[in-house]
């Protein structure tokens, strides 16, 4: 479940919700800080990010 949620956040960002952490957080039922952390980790580490 956690992996799917991270993937969803990265996908939403890639599909055009870039810079709108609030909207992504609402869709993924998480905090804006978590969204920023996940996207930052994904950008830094690619598919191997946690």
Sine and cosine of phi, psi and omega as CSV:
sin_phi,cos_phi,sin_psi,cos_psi,sin_omega,cos_omega
0.00,0.00,-0.66,0.75,-0.04,-1.00
-0.91,0.40,-0.67,0.74,0.01,-1.00
-0.89,0.46,-0.66,0.75,0.02,-1.00
-0.89,0.46,-0.66,0.75,-0.02,-1.00
-0.91,0.41,-0.65,0.76,0.06,-1.00
-0.89,0.45,-0.69,0.72,0.02,-1.00
-0.88,0.48,-0.64,0.77,0.01,-1.00
-0.88,0.47,-0.68,0.73,0.00,-1.00
-0.89,0.45,-0.70,0.71,0.00,-1.00
-0.91,0.41,-0.67,0.74,0.00,-1.00
-0.89,0.45,-0.71,0.70,0.02,-1.00
-0.87,0.50,-0.64,0.77,0.04,-1.00
-0.90,0.44,-0.70,0.72,-0.02,-1.00
-0.93,0.38,-0.45,0.89,-0.03,-1.00
-1.00,0.08,0.04,1.00,0.11,-0.99
0.83,-0.56,-0.04,1.00,0.07,-1.00
-1.00,0.02,0.39,0.92,0.00,-1.00
-0.85,0.53,0.71,-0.71,0.03,-1.00
0.98,0.20,0.01,1.00,0.02,-1.00
-0.90,-0.44,0.93,0.37,-0.04,-1.00
-0.86,0.51,-0.52,0.85,-0.02,-1.00
-0.89,0.46,-0.74,0.68,-0.02,-1.00
-0.91,0.41,-0.68,0.73,0.01,-1.00
-0.89,0.46,-0.67,0.74,0.02,-1.00
-0.88,0.48,-0.63,0.77,0.02,-1.00
-0.91,0.42,-0.69,0.72,-0.01,-1.00
-0.92,0.39,-0.63,0.78,-0.07,-1.00
-1.00,-0.01,0.01,1.00,0.01,-1.00
0.81,0.58,0.79,0.61,0.02,-1.00
-0.55,-0.83,-0.09,-1.00,-0.03,-1.00
-1.00,-0.01,0.36,-0.93,0.05,-1.00
-0.89,0.45,-0.59,0.81,0.03,-1.00
-0.88,0.47,-0.66,0.75,0.02,-1.00
-0.90,0.43,-0.65,0.76,0.03,-1.00
-0.87,0.50,-0.74,0.67,0.00,-1.00
-0.87,0.49,-0.67,0.74,0.02,-1.00
-0.89,0.46,-0.72,0.70,-0.02,-1.00
-0.89,0.45,-0.72,0.70,-0.02,-1.00
-0.92,0.39,-0.66,0.75,0.04,-1.00
-0.87,0.49,-0.72,0.69,0.01,-1.00
-0.89,0.45,-0.64,0.77,0.01,-1.00
-0.91,0.42,-0.66,0.75,0.03,-1.00
-0.91,0.41,-0.58,0.81,-0.04,-1.00
-0.98,0.19,-0.63,0.78,-0.16,-0.99
-0.91,-0.41,-0.12,0.99,-0.04,-1.00
0.93,0.36,-0.61,-0.79,-0.07,-1.00
-0.94,0.34,-0.20,0.98,-0.04,-1.00
-1.00,-0.02,0.08,1.00,-0.03,-1.00
-0.96,0.28,0.44,-0.90,0.02,-1.00
-0.92,-0.40,0.00,0.00,0.00,0.00
